[in-house]
Amino acid sequence: MNSAPLKKTVDFLLFGAVFIAICAVALSIETNLLLGIPLNHPAVYIFIFGSTILQYNLHYLFKKGIGLLSDRDTWSARNRITQKILICLGAVLIAISVGWLESRHFVVMVVLALLASLYSLPLLPFKRRRLKEYGLLKITLLSLEWTLVTVWFPADQYGIDPTSYWLVFVRRFIFMFVLCLSFDIRDMQSDFKAGIRTMPVRLGKNTAYKVADWGLILFTLLSIWQLTHSGNFIFFHAMVLSALVTKWMVEQTKKSDSEYLYLAGVDGMMLLQALLVAIGTI
């Protein structure tokens, strides 16, 4: 059986950032379910999907490096036209959906877009560096951006007071921090050579894994706290199972640095968590 077409499809979904864009939409829908609010207008999810595809493909289109360091780098180098088409698709999706967004969100969206650009492109003044080259700032901003897009953005469409969903916000930030930290651990050798002092580079791989474990423990403790105040066992079970599977997935990364394991497995924890919450609400 010829697996070449299947591999091409998987590569397109993972390396073309289609899968992670789906994960972003899924997490956004999860926020609505957790807060018990109706789903947003489809334009909100179209905007999130388009923005994610645009940002990730722009990042790899302009990525500079010595040689082809990974499967994703290889795919990116060989599929420039596909990447440019995906970038155009993302821009079109943003353009057709932005009219349905609340006007008060435009300033925040512009700031997020600016941060995303500074993350990928050497636009900072003086040293012409990217935000991702500032290790601790990189993981904090990336986790915060994911949290703003998938929690604040869908919730604020209904004008909900942020103090009413702070727990969902903080827990999502911790969850995304753990996932981002896993990627930083994988990249610690290349980051060290590039002079990027990420948490794993500063603390070492073993300590970084312990930080990830403590993050998942704190994630679980916040879920227990929510259970004691809401009595919602459905969401509690979803969060605990999500934490356990994420812990298992992080353990698998200790055995392999496969690009597929990270992009389908680690990133896939976002989709898994959203599915667990959705199944619980059926």
N, C-alpha and C positions, 0 to 999 in steps of 0.2 A: 504494500500500500504506500503510495507516494504521499509523504507528509509535508512536502514543500509548500503547497498552497496553505495548509494549516499554519505552518511556521510563518509564512508571509502575513497572514491575517493577525496572528498573535503579535508579531513584531510591529505591525501597523497600530494595533490597539494600545500596546504598551509604550513603544518608542515614539509614536505620534501623539501621545498624551491623551488619547481618546478615553482610555480606561480611567485615568486619574480624574478626568473631567466628569465622568460618570460618578466617581466616588464623591467628588465635590457636591454634585447635585443631590446624591443620596444622603450625605450628611446634612445638607440644608433641609431636606424633607424630614429627616429625623428630628431636627430642631422643632419643627411644627408639631410633630407627634408628641414629643416630650413635653411641650408647653401646652398641648391641648388646644391649639389654634388651627383654623382651616389652612389648607395648603395655599400657597401664594399663587398669584397670577402666573401662568406658564412663562410669561416674559421674564420673570425673576430667574427661573431655572435656566432659561435660554441664555440669559446674560451671564450667569455663573459658568455655564458650560462653555460658552464662547470665550469668556475671559481666561479660563484655565487653559484651553487649547492654544489661545494666542500667546499667553505668557510663556508656557513651557516650550513651545516650538521656537519662539523668538530667542529664548535662552540658549537652546542648543544650536540654533542657526548661527549665533554669534560667538559660541563657545570657542575659546582658543586653548590649544593644548599641544603637547609634544607627542606626535604619533596618534594612533587610534587606540585609546586606552580601554575601551569597553565595547560590548556589543551595541550599546546605544550610540556611542560615538561613531562606530562603523556604519550603522544604519543611517545616522544623520548625514554622514559624509556622502553616502550613496543615494540618498533620497532628498536632495535639496529641493527639487521641484515639488515633491509631495509635501514637504514642510512648508514651502511658500503657499501652496494651496490651502493647507490647514490654517496658516496664519490669516490668509484672506477670508477663509470661512469663519474664523473666530471674530474678525473685524466686522463681517457682515452680520453675524448673530448679535453682536453688541449693538450695532447700528439699528437693527430692526426691533430690539427689545428695550432700548434705553428710554424710549418715550413713555413706557408704562411704569417707570420707576418714580418713586417720590422725589420731588425736587430737592428736598433737604438732604438727600443722600449723595448728591453730585459732588459736593466738596470732599466728602469722605472717600468716594470712589476715585476722585482725582488724586488724592493723597496716596491711596493704595496702589493706583497705577504708577505713580511716581516712584514709590518704594520698590515696586516690582521691577521697574526699569533700572533703578539704581542697583538692584540686586544682581541683575544679569549683565548690565552694560557698564563699562568704565567711564561713568559720567560725573563722578565726584570730583570737585575742584582740587587743585593743587597736585595731588598724587595720581589723579586719573585712575582711581581704584573702584572696584565694585563693592557693594555692601557685603556680599558673600565672602569677601576677603578679610572681614573683621569677624573672627570665629564666633565669639559669644553673642555678638550683636546679630549675626546671621541667623542662628537657631531661634533666638528670641523673637525677632521680627517675622521670620517665616511662620512660626507657630501662632503668633498673634494675628498675622494676616489671614491664615486659614480659619482662625476662630472668628474673626470679624466677618469674614465672608459667609461662613456656614452657620453662625449663631446670630450675631447682631443684625446682619443684613436681612434675613428672612423674618426675624422677630420684629424689627423696627418698621417693616412695611405696614404693620398693624398699629404702630405707635405705642407698643408696649413699654412700660417703664422698665429700664434695665435692671433695677433693683429686684424685680420679680423673677428674673431668670439668671441672676449672677452665678448660681451654682452650676447651671448648665454651661455657662460661659467659661468658668474656671476649670471645670472638669474637662471640657473640650480642649482647652489650651494645654492642660497636662497631657492629655491623650496624644495630641499632635506633637507635643514636645518629645514624647517618648519615641514616636515614629521618626521624627526628624533626627533625633539623637542616634537612632539605629543607622541612618544613612551617614551621619558624621563619623561613626565608628568604622563603617566600611571604607570611608574615604580618608582615614586618618594618615595613611602613608603618603598619599598624593598631597594632602593638605600640609603635612609637615614639610615636604620638599618645596612646596610653594610658599612657605612661611605663614600659612593661615593657622592661627592658634585657636582651633576649635576646642571644645571641652575634652574630647578624647585625647587630643594632642597635648593639652595642658595637664590632664589628670591621669592619662594612661587608659588603655582599653578596659582592664578589669574594673577600675573605679567607674568608668563611664557606664559599663553594664550594670553596676550596682545603683547608679543614679537612675537608670531606666527602671530597675526593679522597684526602687523607692517611689518613682513616679506612678507606677501601676498600683502600688500599695496605697498611695494617697488618693488615687483615682477611685479605688475600691472603698476607702474610708469615707470619701465624700458621698459615694452611692449609699453606704450604710446610713450616713447622716440624713440623706434625703428620704430613705425608707422610713426612718423613725418619725419623720415629720409628715410624710404623705401617705404611708402605708401602701404604696404602689409596688407590689411584689413583681409585677410584670416587667417594669422598667429596671428594677433592681436586678432581677435574674439576667436580663439582657446585658446590663453593664458588667456584672461579675463574669459572665461567660465570655464577653468580649475581652475583658482583662486577662482571663486565663488563656484564651487562644492567642492573644497578642504576646503574652509571656512565652508561650510555646513557640511562636513564630520567631521571636527574638532569639530563642535558644537555637533555632535552626540556622540563623545567620552566623552563629559561632562556628558552624561546620562548613559553610559555603558562602562565598561572596558573589554568587551568580546574580547577574543583572535581573534575570527573570524572577528569582526568589524575592528580590527586594521590590521590584515594580509590580509583580502580581501578588506576592505574599504579604510583605510589610504594608505596602499601600492598600492592599486588599482588605486590611483590617478595618479601614474606614467603611467600606461597603458592607463588610460582615456586621459591624455594629449597627449600621442603619437597617439592615435586613432583620436582625434579631429584634430590634425595636418594632419594626413594621409587623413582623409575624406575631409579636405579642399583642398588638392592637387589633388583630383580626377577630 
